[in-house]
Amino acid sequence: MASGIERCWRALGRGRPAMLLVEENFISAGTTAPGRDAPANASGNASGVGDVHDLVDGLIEQVILMGGQLALVADGDLATHDRIALVLRR
């Protein structure tokens, strides 16, 4: 299991997703860094400049494309997981 947007992106590159849990109003603006598996957040060090988009939407799309499921939960339910958590299949 991974918590937080950056760790979820990294974990997605290591295995097949089973379930992504996301707080309903969670948005994380960022850019896709060229040559990296996971996008860098807007405050991170991206090696290049890309279009700013919602990293949460991108992660949701990738999880669904890889056969994973999505669960939207109430804001605050994942506070101890930085508002987003990814469970991988074994």
N, C-alpha and C positions, 0 to 999 in steps of 0.2 A: 504494500500500500504506500502511496505517496501523498503528501499534503503540500499545498501551496502551488501556485501556477508554474513556477520554474521547475520544481521537482516533479510535477505531474508530466510536463513536457519531456523531461529527461527519462522518466520511467516509461513513457509511451514508446520510446525508442528501444527499450530493453525487453518488451514483451507484449502479449496480446491483452487488450483491456477487457475486463469483465463488466465494470460499472464505474461511471463517472458521476460523482455527487457534486452538485453546484448550488450555491445559494442563489435564489431567484434574481436578485438585482446586482450580482457581482459582475463587474466589468474591469478588465485590465488592459489598458492601452499599451501597445508595444510595436516593435518592428521585427521583421524576420531578418536575421543576420545571415548574410551569404556564407555558405560553407559550414553552417552549424545545424545540428539536429533540432535544437530547441530555439524558439524565438527568444530574443533578449527583451527585457522589459524596457520601458521608455527611459528609466534611469540607469539601465545597465550599460555595459560597454559593448556595443555592437561594432563589428569590424567594418561595417558598411552602412549606408543609409538606405532604408527601404520605406515603403508606405506604412503609415501608422494604421493599425487596425486593432480589433478586440481579440486579444489572445485567448480569451475564454471561448468565444465563438469558434475560433480556429481549432481549439482542442476538442470541443464538442463535435465538430464536423469530422475530425480524424478518428475519434473514438467510435462514432457511428459507422464510418466507412470501414473500420477494422472489425466490425461485428459486436462492438460493446454496447451496453445500454446506458441510458442517461436518467438520472433522477434529480429533479429540481426540488430543493428543500427551502424552507422559510429562512429568511435572513436571520443570522445569528445562530442557526443550528450547527454550523460548521466553524464556529469562531475559533475553536482550538486547533483547527486544521487550515487556518488561513483562507477560509471561505470556499475551498475546493479540495476534493480528495479523489484519487484514482485507485481502484482496486484492479490488480492484474490477475489473469488466469494462471493457474499453476500448470 
